[in-house]
Every structure is written in C-alpha cells, then in structure tokens.
Amino acid sequence: MKILAAILFLIILYSLGSALYYMYKDSGNSTRMVKSLSIRIGVSLLLFVIMMIYTYFTHIA
C-alpha cells in the first residue's frame, strides 16, 4: 500500500509540475494546463478513495 501511495503521489507532483510548465510556456493559448490539473485532481481523488478503503479494511479485522 505504501508503494502505491508513493507512486500516486509522485504522479500528482509530476502533473502539478507539468501544469506549471504549460502555464508559463503556452501563455494561456492552450488547454494543456487544464488537462494536467484535471489529471491531478482525478489521481488525488483516486488516492483518497484507496486510502479510505484500505483504512476501512484494516480496522474491520
């Protein structure tokens, strides 16, 4: 579980960094920044749900 969380966290950071890069490079003429931030939100929600499920199943036993 810790490895999966770390990998998803690194994906979140990469997506955030690419959004920052596209913000400066495209100067508002592209939707690549919005797509990067949307991916970040989706992966963040996925990580949150996985952590909630993991917590539920570890405390139920």
N, CA, C and O atoms as a Tripos MOL2 file, in Angstrom:
@<TRIPOS>MOLECULE
protein
  244   243    61     0     0
PROTEIN
NO_CHARGES

@<TRIPOS>ATOM
      1 N           0.8200   -1.1920    0.0000 N.3       1 MET1
      2 CA          0.0000    0.0000    0.0000 C.3       1 MET1
      3 C           0.8680    1.2620    0.0000 C.2       1 MET1
      4 O           0.5480    2.2410   -0.6740 O.2       1 MET1
      5 N           1.9580    1.2330    0.7520 N.am      2 LYS2
      6 CA          2.8150    2.4140    0.8390 C.3       2 LYS2
      7 C           3.4750    2.7220   -0.4970 C.2       2 LYS2
      8 O           3.6500    3.8860   -0.8560 O.2       2 LYS2
      9 N           3.8370    1.6790   -1.2260 N.am      3 ILE3
     10 CA          4.4690    1.8860   -2.5300 C.3       3 ILE3
     11 C           3.4730    2.4820   -3.5160 C.2       3 ILE3
     12 O           3.8150    3.3880   -4.2760 O.2       3 ILE3
     13 N           2.2320    1.9730   -3.5070 N.am      4 LEU4
     14 CA          1.1910    2.5050   -4.3900 C.3       4 LEU4
     15 C           0.9040    3.9670   -4.0680 C.2       4 LEU4
     16 O           0.7670    4.7890   -4.9740 O.2       4 LEU4
     17 N           0.8140    4.2940   -2.7850 N.am      5 ALA5
     18 CA          0.5690    5.6810   -2.3810 C.3       5 ALA5
     19 C           1.7190    6.5900   -2.8170 C.2       5 ALA5
     20 O           1.4890    7.7150   -3.2620 O.2       5 ALA5
     21 N           2.9440    6.1070   -2.6910 N.am      6 ALA6
     22 CA          4.1040    6.9080   -3.0910 C.3       6 ALA6
     23 C           4.1140    7.1290   -4.6030 C.2       6 ALA6
     24 O           4.4140    8.2270   -5.0720 O.2       6 ALA6
     25 N           3.7860    6.0910   -5.3580 N.am      7 ILE7
     26 CA          3.7500    6.2270   -6.8190 C.3       7 ILE7
     27 C           2.6710    7.2130   -7.2380 C.2       7 ILE7
     28 O           2.9110    8.0750   -8.0830 O.2       7 ILE7
     29 N           1.4740    7.0920   -6.6480 N.am      8 LEU8
     30 CA          0.3950    8.0280   -6.9890 C.3       8 LEU8
     31 C           0.7570    9.4540   -6.5800 C.2       8 LEU8
     32 O           0.4220   10.4040   -7.2870 O.2       8 LEU8
     33 N           1.4350    9.6090   -5.4490 N.am      9 PHE9
     34 CA          1.8560   10.9370   -5.0180 C.3       9 PHE9
     35 C           2.8650   11.5430   -5.9910 C.2       9 PHE9
     36 O           2.8140   12.7390   -6.2780 O.2       9 PHE9
     37 N           3.7720   10.7260   -6.4920 N.am     10 LEU10
     38 CA          4.7310   11.2180   -7.4820 C.3      10 LEU10
     39 C           4.0320   11.6080   -8.7850 C.2      10 LEU10
     40 O           4.4150   12.5880   -9.4240 O.2      10 LEU10
     41 N           3.0130   10.8490   -9.1800 N.am     11 ILE11
     42 CA          2.2310   11.2080  -10.3740 C.3      11 ILE11
     43 C           1.5280   12.5370  -10.1610 C.2      11 ILE11
     44 O           1.4570   13.3550  -11.0780 O.2      11 ILE11
     45 N           1.0090   12.7590   -8.9630 N.am     12 ILE12
     46 CA          0.3440   14.0290   -8.6380 C.3      12 ILE12
     47 C           1.3360   15.1850   -8.7450 C.2      12 ILE12
     48 O           1.0260   16.2240   -9.3280 O.2      12 ILE12
     49 N           2.5240   15.0020   -8.1820 N.am     13 LEU13
     50 CA          3.5320   16.0600   -8.2560 C.3      13 LEU13
     51 C           3.9810   16.3290   -9.6920 C.2      13 LEU13
     52 O           4.1790   17.4810  -10.0790 O.2      13 LEU13
     53 N           4.1410   15.2640  -10.4800 N.am     14 TYR14
     54 CA          4.5210   15.4370  -11.8840 C.3      14 TYR14
     55 C           3.4520   16.2100  -12.6490 C.2      14 TYR14
     56 O           3.7690   17.1020  -13.4360 O.2      14 TYR14
     57 N           2.1950   15.8690  -12.4170 N.am     15 SER15
     58 CA          1.0990   16.5560  -13.1000 C.3      15 SER15
     59 C           1.0460   18.0290  -12.6940 C.2      15 SER15
     60 O           0.7890   18.8960  -13.5290 O.2      15 SER15
     61 N           1.2870   18.3050  -11.4260 N.am     16 LEU16
     62 CA          1.3030   19.6880  -10.9620 C.3      16 LEU16
     63 C           2.4560   20.4640  -11.5880 C.2      16 LEU16
     64 O           2.2940   21.6190  -11.9820 O.2      16 LEU16
     65 N           3.6170   19.8260  -11.6780 N.am     17 GLY17
     66 CA          4.7720   20.4680  -12.3030 C.3      17 GLY17
     67 C           4.5610   20.7180  -13.7840 C.2      17 GLY17
     68 O           4.9580   21.7600  -14.3050 O.2      17 GLY17
     69 N           3.9320   19.7580  -14.4690 N.am     18 SER18
     70 CA          3.6800   19.9680  -15.8980 C.3      18 SER18
     71 C           2.6500   21.0750  -16.1170 C.2      18 SER18
     72 O           2.7320   21.8090  -17.1020 O.2      18 SER18
     73 N           1.6910   21.2020  -15.2180 N.am     19 ALA19
     74 CA          0.7300   22.3020  -15.3350 C.3      19 ALA19
     75 C           1.4230   23.6510  -15.1660 C.2      19 ALA19
     76 O           1.1140   24.6100  -15.8730 O.2      19 ALA19
     77 N           2.3560   23.7150  -14.2300 N.am     20 LEU20
     78 CA          3.1250   24.9560  -14.0460 C.3      20 LEU20
     79 C           3.9530   25.2680  -15.2850 C.2      20 LEU20
     80 O           4.0250   26.4210  -15.7120 O.2      20 LEU20
     81 N           4.5750   24.2510  -15.8600 N.am     21 TYR21
     82 CA          5.3690   24.4340  -17.0800 C.3      21 TYR21
     83 C           4.4900   24.9380  -18.2250 C.2      21 TYR21
     84 O           4.8620   25.8820  -18.9220 O.2      21 TYR21
     85 N           3.3320   24.3160  -18.4200 N.am     22 TYR22
     86 CA          2.4400   24.7250  -19.5090 C.3      22 TYR22
     87 C           1.8680   26.1180  -19.2790 C.2      22 TYR22
     88 O           1.5840   26.8360  -20.2380 O.2      22 TYR22
     89 N           1.6960   26.5080  -18.0120 N.am     23 MET23
     90 CA          1.1920   27.8500  -17.7240 C.3      23 MET23
     91 C           2.1750   28.8980  -18.2260 C.2      23 MET23
     92 O           1.7670   29.9100  -18.7950 O.2      23 MET23
     93 N           3.4630   28.6630  -18.0210 N.am     24 TYR24
     94 CA          4.4590   29.6320  -18.4700 C.3      24 TYR24
     95 C           4.7590   29.5240  -19.9600 C.2      24 TYR24
     96 O           4.9910   30.5410  -20.6140 O.2      24 TYR24
     97 N           4.7570   28.3280  -20.4990 N.am     25 LYS25
     98 CA          5.1480   28.1260  -21.8970 C.3      25 LYS25
     99 C           4.0540   28.5490  -22.8760 C.2      25 LYS25
    100 O           4.3460   29.1850  -23.8890 O.2      25 LYS25
    101 N           2.7990   28.2050  -22.5860 N.am     26 ASP26
    102 CA          1.7110   28.4510  -23.5330 C.3      26 ASP26
    103 C           1.1110   29.8430  -23.4260 C.2      26 ASP26
    104 O           0.4440   30.2880  -24.3600 O.2      26 ASP26
    105 N           1.3210   30.5270  -22.3510 N.am     27 SER27
    106 CA          0.7970   31.8930  -22.1340 C.3      27 SER27
    107 C          -0.7150   31.9680  -22.3100 C.2      27 SER27
    108 O          -1.2260   32.9540  -22.8400 O.2      27 SER27
    109 N          -1.4250   30.9540  -21.8760 N.am     28 GLY28
    110 CA         -2.8830   30.9700  -21.9220 C.3      28 GLY28
    111 C          -3.4880   30.6360  -23.2640 C.2      28 GLY28
    112 O          -4.6930   30.8190  -23.4400 O.2      28 GLY28
    113 N          -2.7150   30.1540  -24.2210 N.am     29 ASN29
    114 CA         -3.2410   29.8550  -25.5480 C.3      29 ASN29
    115 C          -3.5660   28.3760  -25.7480 C.2      29 ASN29
    116 O          -3.9000   27.9670  -26.8600 O.2      29 ASN29
    117 N          -3.4750   27.5720  -24.6960 N.am     30 SER30
    118 CA         -3.6810   26.1380  -24.8320 C.3      30 SER30
    119 C          -4.4480   25.6130  -23.6260 C.2      30 SER30
    120 O          -4.5270   26.2710  -22.5890 O.2      30 SER30
    121 N          -5.0150   24.4120  -23.7790 N.am     31 THR31
    122 CA         -5.7420   23.7950  -22.6780 C.3      31 THR31
    123 C          -4.9140   22.7130  -21.9850 C.2      31 THR31
    124 O          -5.4480   21.9430  -21.1870 O.2      31 THR31
    125 N          -3.6280   22.6490  -22.2820 N.am     32 ARG32
    126 CA         -2.7910   21.6010  -21.6880 C.3      32 ARG32
    127 C          -2.6670   21.7700  -20.1800 C.2      32 ARG32
    128 O          -2.5730   20.7750  -19.4600 O.2      32 ARG32
    129 N          -2.6640   23.0070  -19.6820 N.am     33 MET33
    130 CA         -2.5840   23.2320  -18.2510 C.3      33 MET33
    131 C          -3.8420   22.7070  -17.5690 C.2      33 MET33
    132 O          -3.7600   22.0770  -16.5140 O.2      33 MET33
    133 N          -4.9840   22.9580  -18.1540 N.am     34 VAL34
    134 CA         -6.2520   22.4960  -17.5820 C.3      34 VAL34
    135 C          -6.2950   20.9670  -17.5600 C.2      34 VAL34
    136 O          -6.7600   20.3730  -16.5870 O.2      34 VAL34
    137 N          -5.8180   20.3400  -18.6130 N.am     35 LYS35
    138 CA         -5.8010   18.8770  -18.6580 C.3      35 LYS35
    139 C          -4.8740   18.3150  -17.5860 C.2      35 LYS35
    140 O          -5.2070   17.3180  -16.9460 O.2      35 LYS35
    141 N          -3.7310   18.9330  -17.3830 N.am     36 SER36
    142 CA         -2.7920   18.4690  -16.3500 C.3      36 SER36
    143 C          -3.3980   18.6050  -14.9600 C.2      36 SER36
    144 O          -3.2610   17.7110  -14.1260 O.2      36 SER36
    145 N          -4.0600   19.7160  -14.7180 N.am     37 LEU37
    146 CA         -4.6820   19.9010  -13.4090 C.3      37 LEU37
    147 C          -5.8640   18.9540  -13.2160 C.2      37 LEU37
    148 O          -6.1140   18.5000  -12.0990 O.2      37 LEU37
    149 N          -6.5880   18.6520  -14.2840 N.am     38 SER38
    150 CA         -7.6860   17.6880  -14.1920 C.3      38 SER38
    151 C          -7.1660   16.2940  -13.8640 C.2      38 SER38
    152 O          -7.7760   15.5680  -13.0790 O.2      38 SER38
    153 N          -6.0540   15.9270  -14.4560 N.am     39 ILE39
    154 CA         -5.4310   14.6350  -14.1380 C.3      39 ILE39
    155 C          -4.9990   14.6200  -12.6760 C.2      39 ILE39
    156 O          -5.1680   13.6120  -11.9900 O.2      39 ILE39
    157 N          -4.4480   15.7160  -12.2010 N.am     40 ARG40
    158 CA         -4.0160   15.8020  -10.8030 C.3      40 ARG40
    159 C          -5.1900   15.6200   -9.8580 C.2      40 ARG40
    160 O          -5.0780   14.9130   -8.8560 O.2      40 ARG40
    161 N          -6.3030   16.2460  -10.1640 N.am     41 ILE41
    162 CA         -7.4870   16.1200   -9.3160 C.3      41 ILE41
    163 C          -8.0040   14.6860   -9.3230 C.2      41 ILE41
    164 O          -8.3630   14.1460   -8.2760 O.2      41 ILE41
    165 N          -8.0420   14.0720  -10.5000 N.am     42 GLY42
    166 CA         -8.5130   12.6980  -10.6000 C.3      42 GLY42
    167 C          -7.6420   11.7220   -9.8320 C.2      42 GLY42
    168 O          -8.1520   10.8450   -9.1350 O.2      42 GLY42
    169 N          -6.3320   11.8690   -9.9570 N.am     43 VAL43
    170 CA         -5.4140   10.9680   -9.2510 C.3      43 VAL43
    171 C          -5.4760   11.2320   -7.7510 C.2      43 VAL43
    172 O          -5.3650   10.2950   -6.9600 O.2      43 VAL43
    173 N          -5.6520   12.4780   -7.3480 N.am     44 SER44
    174 CA         -5.7830   12.7950   -5.9270 C.3      44 SER44
    175 C          -7.0340   12.1490   -5.3350 C.2      44 SER44
    176 O          -6.9940   11.6020   -4.2330 O.2      44 SER44
    177 N          -8.1220   12.2140   -6.0570 N.am     45 LEU45
    178 CA         -9.3460   11.5690   -5.5900 C.3      45 LEU45
    179 C          -9.1840   10.0540   -5.5310 C.2      45 LEU45
    180 O          -9.6560    9.4130   -4.5920 O.2      45 LEU45
    181 N          -8.5210    9.4830   -6.5270 N.am     46 LEU46
    182 CA         -8.2670    8.0470   -6.5310 C.3      46 LEU46
    183 C          -7.4280    7.6480   -5.3160 C.2      46 LEU46
    184 O          -7.7300    6.6570   -4.6520 O.2      46 LEU46
    185 N          -6.3940    8.4030   -5.0300 N.am     47 LEU47
    186 CA         -5.5500    8.1230   -3.8750 C.3      47 LEU47
    187 C          -6.3460    8.2160   -2.5780 C.2      47 LEU47
    188 O          -6.1770    7.3820   -1.6880 O.2      47 LEU47
    189 N          -7.2030    9.2100   -2.4630 N.am     48 PHE48
    190 CA         -8.0270    9.3800   -1.2700 C.3      48 PHE48
    191 C          -8.9700    8.1970   -1.0860 C.2      48 PHE48
    192 O          -9.1010    7.6800    0.0230 O.2      48 PHE48
    193 N          -9.6250    7.7630   -2.1530 N.am     49 VAL49
    194 CA        -10.5520    6.6360   -2.0770 C.3      49 VAL49
    195 C          -9.8120    5.3530   -1.7150 C.2      49 VAL49
    196 O         -10.2920    4.5760   -0.8890 O.2      49 VAL49
    197 N          -8.6610    5.1230   -2.3160 N.am     50 ILE50
    198 CA         -7.8810    3.9320   -1.9980 C.3      50 ILE50
    199 C          -7.4590    3.9400   -0.5340 C.2      50 ILE50
    200 O          -7.5020    2.9060    0.1330 O.2      50 ILE50
    201 N          -7.0530    5.1010   -0.0340 N.am     51 MET51
    202 CA         -6.6510    5.1810    1.3710 C.3      51 MET51
    203 C          -7.8290    4.9570    2.3080 C.2      51 MET51
    204 O          -7.6670    4.3330    3.3560 O.2      51 MET51
    205 N          -9.0010    5.4500    1.9540 N.am     52 MET52
    206 CA        -10.1890    5.2290    2.7810 C.3      52 MET52
    207 C         -10.5750    3.7550    2.7970 C.2      52 MET52
    208 O         -10.9170    3.2210    3.8520 O.2      52 MET52
    209 N         -10.5260    3.0960    1.6570 N.am     53 ILE53
    210 CA        -10.8440    1.6700    1.5820 C.3      53 ILE53
    211 C          -9.8270    0.8620    2.3720 C.2      53 ILE53
    212 O         -10.2050   -0.0500    3.1080 O.2      53 ILE53
    213 N          -8.5620    1.1730    2.2360 N.am     54 TYR54
    214 CA         -7.5020    0.4860    2.9630 C.3      54 TYR54
    215 C          -7.6960    0.6450    4.4780 C.2      54 TYR54
    216 O          -7.5620   -0.3200    5.2310 O.2      54 TYR54
    217 N          -8.0080    1.8550    4.9090 N.am     55 THR55
    218 CA         -8.2350    2.1010    6.3240 C.3      55 THR55
    219 C          -9.4420    1.3200    6.8350 C.2      55 THR55
    220 O          -9.4030    0.7660    7.9330 O.2      55 THR55
    221 N         -10.5000    1.2760    6.0520 N.am     56 TYR56
    222 CA        -11.7070    0.5470    6.4510 C.3      56 TYR56
    223 C         -11.4140   -0.9350    6.6200 C.2      56 TYR56
    224 O         -11.8010   -1.5330    7.6240 O.2      56 TYR56
    225 N         -10.7310   -1.5360    5.6440 N.am     57 PHE57
    226 CA        -10.4880   -2.9710    5.7040 C.3      57 PHE57
    227 C          -9.4260   -3.3590    6.7400 C.2      57 PHE57
    228 O          -9.4400   -4.4890    7.2280 O.2      57 PHE57
    229 N          -8.5170   -2.4610    7.0830 N.am     58 THR58
    230 CA         -7.5230   -2.8110    8.0940 C.3      58 THR58
    231 C          -8.0880   -2.6830    9.5030 C.2      58 THR58
    232 O          -7.6150   -3.3650   10.4110 O.2      58 THR58
    233 N          -9.0810   -1.8340    9.7090 N.am     59 HIS59
    234 CA         -9.6470   -1.6600   11.0380 C.3      59 HIS59
    235 C         -10.8540   -2.5750   11.2720 C.2      59 HIS59
    236 O         -11.3200   -2.6970   12.4050 O.2      59 HIS59
    237 N         -11.3570   -3.2060   10.2370 N.am     60 ILE60
    238 CA        -12.5110   -4.0800   10.3910 C.3      60 ILE60
    239 C         -12.0980   -5.4610   10.9170 C.2      60 ILE60
    240 O         -12.9010   -6.1650   11.5310 O.2      60 ILE60
    241 N         -10.8690   -5.8280   10.6760 N.am     61 ALA61
    242 CA        -10.4200   -7.1780   11.0720 C.3      61 ALA61
    243 C         -10.0740   -7.2640   12.5410 C.2      61 ALA61
    244 O          -9.6830   -8.3280   13.0220 O.2      61 ALA61
@<TRIPOS>BOND
     1     1     2 1
     2     2     3 1
     3     3     4 2
     4     3     5 am
     5     5     6 1
     6     6     7 1
     7     7     8 2
     8     7     9 am
     9     9    10 1
    10    10    11 1
    11    11    12 2
    12    11    13 am
    13    13    14 1
    14    14    15 1
    15    15    16 2
    16    15    17 am
    17    17    18 1
    18    18    19 1
    19    19    20 2
    20    19    21 am
    21    21    22 1
    22    22    23 1
    23    23    24 2
    24    23    25 am
    25    25    26 1
    26    26    27 1
    27    27    28 2
    28    27    29 am
    29    29    30 1
    30    30    31 1
    31    31    32 2
    32    31    33 am
    33    33    34 1
    34    34    35 1
    35    35    36 2
    36    35    37 am
    37    37    38 1
    38    38    39 1
    39    39    40 2
    40    39    41 am
    41    41    42 1
    42    42    43 1
    43    43    44 2
    44    43    45 am
    45    45    46 1
    46    46    47 1
    47    47    48 2
    48    47    49 am
    49    49    50 1
    50    50    51 1
    51    51    52 2
    52    51    53 am
    53    53    54 1
    54    54    55 1
    55    55    56 2
    56    55    57 am
    57    57    58 1
    58    58    59 1
    59    59    60 2
    60    59    61 am
    61    61    62 1
    62    62    63 1
    63    63    64 2
    64    63    65 am
    65    65    66 1
    66    66    67 1
    67    67    68 2
    68    67    69 am
    69    69    70 1
    70    70    71 1
    71    71    72 2
    72    71    73 am
    73    73    74 1
    74    74    75 1
    75    75    76 2
    76    75    77 am
    77    77    78 1
    78    78    79 1
    79    79    80 2
    80    79    81 am
    81    81    82 1
    82    82    83 1
    83    83    84 2
    84    83    85 am
    85    85    86 1
    86    86    87 1
    87    87    88 2
    88    87    89 am
    89    89    90 1
    90    90    91 1
    91    91    92 2
    92    91    93 am
    93    93    94 1
    94    94    95 1
    95    95    96 2
    96    95    97 am
    97    97    98 1
    98    98    99 1
    99    99   100 2
   100    99   101 am
   101   101   102 1
   102   102   103 1
   103   103   104 2
   104   103   105 am
   105   105   106 1
   106   106   107 1
   107   107   108 2
   108   107   109 am
   109   109   110 1
   110   110   111 1
   111   111   112 2
   112   111   113 am
   113   113   114 1
   114   114   115 1
   115   115   116 2
   116   115   117 am
   117   117   118 1
   118   118   119 1
   119   119   120 2
   120   119   121 am
   121   121   122 1
   122   122   123 1
   123   123   124 2
   124   123   125 am
   125   125   126 1
   126   126   127 1
   127   127   128 2
   128   127   129 am
   129   129   130 1
   130   130   131 1
   131   131   132 2
   132   131   133 am
   133   133   134 1
   134   134   135 1
   135   135   136 2
   136   135   137 am
   137   137   138 1
   138   138   139 1
   139   139   140 2
   140   139   141 am
   141   141   142 1
   142   142   143 1
   143   143   144 2
   144   143   145 am
   145   145   146 1
   146   146   147 1
   147   147   148 2
   148   147   149 am
   149   149   150 1
   150   150   151 1
   151   151   152 2
   152   151   153 am
   153   153   154 1
   154   154   155 1
   155   155   156 2
   156   155   157 am
   157   157   158 1
   158   158   159 1
   159   159   160 2
   160   159   161 am
   161   161   162 1
   162   162   163 1
   163   163   164 2
   164   163   165 am
   165   165   166 1
   166   166   167 1
   167   167   168 2
   168   167   169 am
   169   169   170 1
   170   170   171 1
   171   171   172 2
   172   171   173 am
   173   173   174 1
   174   174   175 1
   175   175   176 2
   176   175   177 am
   177   177   178 1
   178   178   179 1
   179   179   180 2
   180   179   181 am
   181   181   182 1
   182   182   183 1
   183   183   184 2
   184   183   185 am
   185   185   186 1
   186   186   187 1
   187   187   188 2
   188   187   189 am
   189   189   190 1
   190   190   191 1
   191   191   192 2
   192   191   193 am
   193   193   194 1
   194   194   195 1
   195   195   196 2
   196   195   197 am
   197   197   198 1
   198   198   199 1
   199   199   200 2
   200   199   201 am
   201   201   202 1
   202   202   203 1
   203   203   204 2
   204   203   205 am
   205   205   206 1
   206   206   207 1
   207   207   208 2
   208   207   209 am
   209   209   210 1
   210   210   211 1
   211   211   212 2
   212   211   213 am
   213   213   214 1
   214   214   215 1
   215   215   216 2
   216   215   217 am
   217   217   218 1
   218   218   219 1
   219   219   220 2
   220   219   221 am
   221   221   222 1
   222   222   223 1
   223   223   224 2
   224   223   225 am
   225   225   226 1
   226   226   227 1
   227   227   228 2
   228   227   229 am
   229   229   230 1
   230   230   231 1
   231   231   232 2
   232   231   233 am
   233   233   234 1
   234   234   235 1
   235   235   236 2
   236   235   237 am
   237   237   238 1
   238   238   239 1
   239   239   240 2
   240   239   241 am
   241   241   242 1
   242   242   243 1
   243   243   244 2
@<TRIPOS>SUBSTRUCTURE
     1 MET1         2 RESIDUE 1 A MET
     2 LYS2         6 RESIDUE 1 A LYS
     3 ILE3        10 RESIDUE 1 A ILE
     4 LEU4        14 RESIDUE 1 A LEU
     5 ALA5        18 RESIDUE 1 A ALA
     6 ALA6        22 RESIDUE 1 A ALA
     7 ILE7        26 RESIDUE 1 A ILE
     8 LEU8        30 RESIDUE 1 A LEU
     9 PHE9        34 RESIDUE 1 A PHE
    10 LEU10       38 RESIDUE 1 A LEU
    11 ILE11       42 RESIDUE 1 A ILE
    12 ILE12       46 RESIDUE 1 A ILE
    13 LEU13       50 RESIDUE 1 A LEU
    14 TYR14       54 RESIDUE 1 A TYR
    15 SER15       58 RESIDUE 1 A SER
    16 LEU16       62 RESIDUE 1 A LEU
    17 GLY17       66 RESIDUE 1 A GLY
    18 SER18       70 RESIDUE 1 A SER
    19 ALA19       74 RESIDUE 1 A ALA
    20 LEU20       78 RESIDUE 1 A LEU
    21 TYR21       82 RESIDUE 1 A TYR
    22 TYR22       86 RESIDUE 1 A TYR
    23 MET23       90 RESIDUE 1 A MET
    24 TYR24       94 RESIDUE 1 A TYR
    25 LYS25       98 RESIDUE 1 A LYS
    26 ASP26      102 RESIDUE 1 A ASP
    27 SER27      106 RESIDUE 1 A SER
    28 GLY28      110 RESIDUE 1 A GLY
    29 ASN29      114 RESIDUE 1 A ASN
    30 SER30      118 RESIDUE 1 A SER
    31 THR31      122 RESIDUE 1 A THR
    32 ARG32      126 RESIDUE 1 A ARG
    33 MET33      130 RESIDUE 1 A MET
    34 VAL34      134 RESIDUE 1 A VAL
    35 LYS35      138 RESIDUE 1 A LYS
    36 SER36      142 RESIDUE 1 A SER
    37 LEU37      146 RESIDUE 1 A LEU
    38 SER38      150 RESIDUE 1 A SER
    39 ILE39      154 RESIDUE 1 A ILE
    40 ARG40      158 RESIDUE 1 A ARG
    41 ILE41      162 RESIDUE 1 A ILE
    42 GLY42      166 RESIDUE 1 A GLY
    43 VAL43      170 RESIDUE 1 A VAL
    44 SER44      174 RESIDUE 1 A SER
    45 LEU45      178 RESIDUE 1 A LEU
    46 LEU46      182 RESIDUE 1 A LEU
    47 LEU47      186 RESIDUE 1 A LEU
    48 PHE48      190 RESIDUE 1 A PHE
    49 VAL49      194 RESIDUE 1 A VAL
    50 ILE50      198 RESIDUE 1 A ILE
    51 MET51      202 RESIDUE 1 A MET
    52 MET52      206 RESIDUE 1 A MET
    53 ILE53      210 RESIDUE 1 A ILE
    54 TYR54      214 RESIDUE 1 A TYR
    55 THR55      218 RESIDUE 1 A THR
    56 TYR56      222 RESIDUE 1 A TYR
    57 PHE57      226 RESIDUE 1 A PHE
    58 THR58      230 RESIDUE 1 A THR
    59 HIS59      234 RESIDUE 1 A HIS
    60 ILE60      238 RESIDUE 1 A ILE
    61 ALA61      242 RESIDUE 1 A ALA
